[in-house]
């Protein structure tokens, strides 16, 4: 009988890919089938995120629940960023946990499940050349890591402490993985890294890579079976002309750019150690729209960073008005351990931060209503990748809009022109044109 795995993944696309690596590694030794029911699982893994405080706080109550309902013989493991930063403390606070495996130590999963109280959270461990087994949750699109870790030290961010220094994966490994995934049916590839457009700056051992990110994109686009390429996250600081020109001119590269602003105030950007100014950000966004008028731009914004005045916040609002982002991931600042900002004085009180967040999100909802109403009766090429409830199938436009039409499995993995009949803020409903 095959064993059953309950795997809960929190956080970003990197974590989703790490979970796929975990499954692939387990399957090298013996087959595990995924289950949504922790009480029938032989192995329970929580792949955690520590970018914000809330999921970290929830972790221990969740472990308690899993321990109560699990099979007697089932093991519980904690992987990912919270594993990296809490380490052995997890055993102290939750003795039910059998192993703790950091975000940079995923390749050790089979060792972890076969040991008692296994702990590996070494952020210097280098998996950049490791050949993980093959497993993909969605056969129609493939996540592909192009780098691990991050060399930036943004004042609010815990990631460099959980994922270690930035190392690019050799381009030969990436190209082989891309060709294989595309041959197996993933016409859309999603390249992942903390700073994808800094690709090639340093390989394992310190050597510079042979290709930069623009050259890597061009090489991947030469693979016949690859029809679409996405990537996340690029850093605004590294958005040079070469990169923006390749982004705009290569038809296989999706016209959707994630540009994490964080703040619209140059003073706050300096305090955040982001390395660019408001003016640089606006000029790069303008250049993207000049080179590719159809491009959609999404962003991340933090409100209430220490020292943020009303004037600083209004500058963020003004960048939003000017760029008219198609999507914003916005949050109140929350102090993370090990970060520079955690020790900063001049904290913004919670009520002020909440008020600012509400103002930003309310105005953005209006902007989105205006943007989405322009989609009515327009036709877009959609790549279908997922069945939804109610007889719908969902896919995405090149600009990363989610589109739903009535249909079923026959549409999965196909490109179709869709006429938008009912544009909503987050989903565009339509019919095959
Ligand atoms: S670039 Fe900054 S925000 Fe992004 S992962 Fe690195 S330190 Fe964190």
Boltz pocket constraint, residues with backbone or C-beta under 6 A from the ligand:
constraints:
  - pocket:
      binder: B
      contacts: [[A, 150], [A, 151], [A, 152], [A, 153], [A, 154], [A, 157], [A, 158], [A, 159], [A, 160], [A, 194], [A, 195], [A, 235]]
      max_distance: 6.0
